[in-house]
Every structure is written in structure tokens, then in C-alpha cells.
């Protein structure tokens, strides 16, 4: 998982500081996500999947399919 978030970031020529800003965390915290020193909170995982247009399963290494799942429509209340 950790190499996937690093690879996704590097493939888009983004810095750790860029992603840290997106996630509202410090660059040090983001670096710890990439090295596996700190587990990704579920909301961070979801935010990264949406940002990279992929699935949480891809980031977690459960699939090699980069494409995101179709989103289900929001229910109206």
C-alpha cells in the first residue's frame, strides 16, 4: 500500500508537501504515511482514492486495476 501512494504521487510529479496540503497534515505526517510508519486513516485513504481517480482497493493492493469503481448516486432525503 505504501509504495502505491508514493508511486501515484511520483507519477504525477507531486511533492509530499503538495499532498500534505491536500490532506491538511504536515509533510512529516504524509512522509510517515508513505513509509508505513503511520497507518492511513480511512478518510485519508478515501481522499487519496478520489484525488487519484482510483479505488481504495487499488491503493490497499487488493486489486491491480487502477480504474475507480462506478460511484453510486446519492440518495435524496
The 8 nearest C-alpha neighbors of each residue, nearest first, counted from 0:
[[1, 59, 3, 58, 2, 60, 4, 57],
 [0, 2, 33, 3, 4, 35, 34, 5],
 [1, 3, 5, 0, 4, 6, 33, 34],
 [4, 2, 6, 0, 1, 5, 58, 7],
 [3, 5, 7, 6, 1, 2, 8, 33],
 [4, 6, 2, 8, 3, 7, 33, 9],
 [7, 5, 3, 9, 8, 4, 10, 2],
 [8, 6, 4, 10, 5, 9, 3, 11],
 [7, 9, 5, 6, 13, 11, 10, 4],
 [8, 10, 12, 6, 11, 7, 13, 5],
 [11, 9, 7, 8, 12, 6, 13, 5],
 [10, 12, 9, 8, 13, 7, 6, 14],
 [13, 11, 9, 10, 8, 14, 7, 6],
 [14, 12, 8, 11, 9, 17, 15, 18],
 [15, 13, 17, 16, 18, 12, 8, 9],
 [14, 16, 18, 17, 26, 19, 29, 30],
 [15, 17, 19, 26, 14, 18, 20, 25],
 [18, 16, 14, 20, 15, 19, 13, 21],
 [19, 17, 21, 15, 20, 16, 22, 14],
 [18, 20, 16, 24, 22, 26, 21, 17],
 [21, 19, 23, 17, 18, 22, 16, 24],
 [20, 22, 18, 19, 23, 17, 24, 16],
 [21, 23, 19, 20, 24, 18, 43, 46],
 [24, 22, 20, 21, 19, 25, 18, 26],
 [25, 23, 19, 22, 28, 20, 26, 29],
 [24, 26, 28, 27, 19, 29, 23, 20],
 [25, 27, 16, 29, 19, 28, 15, 30],
 [28, 26, 30, 25, 29, 31, 24, 19],
 [29, 27, 31, 25, 30, 26, 24, 32],
 [28, 30, 32, 26, 31, 27, 19, 25],
 [29, 31, 27, 33, 32, 28, 26, 34],
 [30, 32, 36, 28, 34, 37, 29, 33],
 [33, 31, 29, 37, 35, 30, 34, 39],
 [34, 32, 1, 30, 31, 35, 5, 4],
 [35, 33, 31, 36, 32, 1, 30, 37],
 [34, 36, 32, 37, 33, 1, 31, 38],
 [37, 35, 31, 34, 32, 38, 33, 30],
 [38, 36, 32, 35, 31, 39, 34, 28],
 [39, 37, 32, 35, 40, 36, 31, 33],
 [38, 40, 32, 43, 44, 41, 37, 42],
 [41, 39, 43, 42, 38, 44, 45, 37],
 [40, 42, 44, 43, 45, 39, 46, 38],
 [43, 41, 45, 44, 40, 46, 39, 47],
 [44, 42, 46, 40, 45, 41, 47, 39],
 [43, 45, 41, 47, 42, 46, 39, 48],
 [44, 46, 42, 48, 43, 47, 41, 49],
 [47, 45, 43, 49, 44, 48, 50, 42],
 [46, 48, 50, 44, 45, 49, 51, 43],
 [49, 47, 53, 45, 54, 51, 46, 50],
 [48, 50, 52, 46, 47, 51, 45, 53],
 [51, 49, 47, 48, 52, 46, 53, 45],
 [50, 52, 48, 53, 49, 47, 7, 54],
 [53, 51, 49, 50, 48, 67, 66, 54],
 [52, 54, 67, 48, 66, 51, 65, 49],
 [55, 53, 67, 56, 57, 48, 68, 58],
 [54, 56, 58, 57, 48, 59, 45, 44],
 [57, 55, 61, 59, 54, 58, 62, 60],
 [58, 56, 62, 60, 54, 55, 59, 61],
 [57, 59, 55, 60, 56, 0, 3, 4],
 [60, 58, 0, 56, 57, 61, 55, 3],
 [61, 59, 57, 62, 58, 0, 56, 63],
 [60, 62, 56, 59, 57, 63, 58, 55],
 [63, 61, 57, 64, 60, 56, 59, 65],
 [62, 64, 57, 65, 60, 61, 56, 58],
 [63, 65, 62, 66, 57, 67, 53, 54],
 [64, 66, 53, 57, 63, 67, 54, 62],
 [67, 65, 53, 64, 68, 54, 52, 57],
 [68, 66, 53, 54, 52, 69, 65, 48],
 [67, 69, 70, 54, 66, 53, 71, 55],
 [70, 68, 67, 71, 66, 72, 54, 53],
 [71, 69, 68, 72, 67, 73, 54, 49],
 [70, 72, 69, 73, 74, 68, 67, 75],
 [71, 73, 74, 70, 75, 69, 68, 76],
 [74, 72, 75, 71, 70, 76, 69, 68],
 [75, 73, 72, 76, 71, 70, 69, 68],
 [76, 74, 73, 72, 71, 70, 69, 68],
 [75, 74, 73, 72, 71, 70, 69, 45]]
